[in-house]
Amino acid sequence: MERKADTKCACYLQAIWTLLLFLIAANMCFAIEESVSTRASDPNSTDALRIDPKHFRFQFENRQIRVLRLTLKGDEFVPMHNSPDTLLVCVSECHIRLERPDKGINDIHMEPGETRWVRSSIRSEKNISGKSLEIVFVEVKAASI
């Protein structure tokens, strides 16, 4: 029993370290600029934070990335929205369905601490398990030239 708890703790620590290393790497060349995203406040935007503030919470933003936290109870979903290239970091066990407008489906199952890279798309997210899930979305912003 203790060994299982140790493994679960190690997974959480791995997720936190992965996220922290990504944030440090993204900030090495630029100063941190914390601000509320302008995409989320644009009334014409199909940004995830504007579309579903009940499930998405703003965590952090600078010139390179924006970090959101998604929490969904069993069978809850997020409506269709635009999403940039994103690193998903699973905080609790995650069994999620990503669905595009053309009905293309990608089911993802991750253990706590696991990560996945997801390319930009218009999509919805649905928790396809009976348990609550929590995922950190590290969205990469388009490079400005």
C-alpha positions as CSV (number, residue, x, y, z in Angstrom):
1,M,0.0,0.0,0.0
2,E,2.8,2.4,0.9
3,R,4.6,1.6,-2.4
4,K,1.5,2.6,-4.4
5,A,1.2,5.9,-2.5
6,D,5.0,6.5,-3.1
7,T,4.4,5.9,-6.9
8,K,1.5,8.2,-7.0
9,C,3.4,10.9,-5.2
10,A,6.3,10.5,-7.6
11,C,4.0,10.9,-10.5
12,Y,2.7,14.2,-9.1
13,L,6.2,15.4,-8.5
14,Q,7.2,14.5,-12.1
15,A,4.2,16.5,-13.4
16,I,5.2,19.5,-11.3
17,W,8.9,19.3,-12.4
18,T,7.9,18.9,-16.1
19,L,5.7,22.0,-15.9
20,L,8.3,24.0,-13.9
21,L,11.1,23.1,-16.4
22,F,8.9,24.1,-19.3
23,L,8.1,27.5,-17.7
24,I,11.7,28.2,-16.9
25,A,12.8,27.4,-20.4
26,A,10.1,29.6,-21.9
27,N,11.2,32.6,-19.7
28,M,15.0,32.4,-20.1
29,C,15.1,35.1,-22.8
30,F,12.2,37.3,-21.7
31,A,11.0,39.0,-18.5
32,I,7.8,37.6,-17.0
33,E,4.7,39.6,-17.9
34,E,1.7,38.5,-15.9
35,S,-1.5,39.8,-17.4
36,V,-5.0,38.6,-18.1
37,S,-5.2,37.3,-21.6
38,T,-6.7,39.7,-24.2
39,R,-8.0,36.7,-26.2
40,A,-10.2,35.7,-23.3
41,S,-11.7,39.2,-23.0
42,D,-12.4,39.6,-26.8
43,P,-16.2,39.1,-27.2
44,N,-15.7,37.6,-30.7
45,S,-13.0,35.1,-29.5
46,T,-13.6,31.4,-29.3
47,D,-10.9,31.1,-26.7
48,A,-11.3,28.3,-24.2
49,L,-11.2,30.7,-21.2
50,R,-13.9,32.9,-22.6
51,I,-16.1,29.9,-23.8
52,D,-16.0,28.0,-20.6
53,P,-14.7,29.9,-17.5
54,K,-16.5,27.4,-15.3
55,H,-14.0,24.7,-16.2
56,F,-10.9,26.6,-17.3
57,R,-9.0,28.8,-14.8
58,F,-6.2,31.2,-15.8
59,Q,-2.9,30.4,-14.1
60,F,-0.1,32.4,-15.8
61,E,0.8,34.2,-19.0
62,N,3.9,35.8,-20.6
63,R,5.0,36.5,-24.2
64,Q,5.6,32.9,-25.0
65,I,3.0,30.8,-23.2
66,R,-0.3,30.9,-21.3
67,V,-1.1,28.3,-18.6
68,L,-4.7,27.2,-18.0
69,R,-6.1,24.6,-15.6
70,L,-9.0,22.5,-16.7
71,T,-11.2,20.7,-14.1
72,L,-14.0,18.4,-15.3
73,K,-16.3,16.1,-13.4
74,G,-17.2,12.8,-14.9
75,D,-18.9,13.1,-18.3
76,E,-18.6,16.9,-18.3
77,F,-17.3,18.7,-21.5
78,V,-16.0,21.9,-22.8
79,P,-17.8,23.4,-25.9
80,M,-15.9,23.8,-29.2
81,H,-13.1,26.4,-29.0
82,N,-9.8,27.4,-30.7
83,S,-6.8,26.0,-29.1
84,P,-3.1,26.7,-30.0
85,D,-0.3,24.1,-29.8
86,T,-0.5,22.9,-26.2
87,L,1.4,20.7,-23.8
88,L,-1.1,18.8,-21.6
89,V,0.1,17.9,-18.1
90,C,-2.1,15.4,-16.3
91,V,-2.5,16.3,-12.6
92,S,-5.0,13.5,-11.7
93,E,-5.8,10.4,-13.8
94,C,-7.1,11.7,-17.2
95,H,-9.3,10.0,-19.7
96,I,-10.3,12.7,-22.1
97,R,-11.8,12.8,-25.6
98,L,-10.7,15.6,-28.0
99,E,-13.3,16.1,-30.7
100,R,-13.0,18.3,-33.8
101,P,-15.9,19.9,-35.8
102,D,-15.4,17.2,-38.5
103,K,-16.2,14.6,-35.8
104,G,-12.6,13.5,-35.7
105,I,-12.0,12.0,-32.3
106,N,-8.8,11.5,-30.2
107,D,-9.2,9.6,-26.9
108,I,-6.3,10.2,-24.5
109,H,-5.6,8.3,-21.3
110,M,-2.8,9.6,-19.0
111,E,-1.7,8.7,-15.5
112,P,-0.9,11.6,-13.1
113,G,2.4,13.2,-14.2
114,E,2.2,12.2,-17.8
115,T,2.3,14.8,-20.6
116,R,1.1,14.9,-24.2
117,W,1.7,17.4,-27.0
118,V,-1.5,18.4,-28.9
119,R,-1.4,20.5,-32.1
120,S,-3.5,23.6,-32.6
121,S,-7.1,22.9,-33.6
122,I,-10.7,23.8,-33.0
123,R,-11.9,21.2,-30.6
124,S,-13.9,20.3,-27.5
125,E,-12.7,18.3,-24.5
126,K,-14.9,15.7,-22.7
127,N,-14.1,13.7,-19.6
128,I,-15.0,10.2,-20.6
129,S,-14.4,8.7,-17.2
130,G,-16.7,8.7,-14.2
131,K,-14.1,10.5,-12.1
132,S,-13.1,14.1,-11.9
133,L,-10.0,15.1,-13.8
134,E,-7.5,17.9,-13.7
135,I,-5.2,18.9,-16.5
136,V,-2.8,21.9,-16.9
137,F,-2.7,23.3,-20.4
138,V,0.5,25.1,-21.4
139,E,-0.4,26.9,-24.6
140,V,2.4,28.1,-26.9
141,K,1.8,31.5,-28.4
142,A,2.6,32.2,-32.0
143,A,6.0,33.7,-32.5
144,S,5.9,37.4,-33.3
145,I,8.4,38.6,-36.0
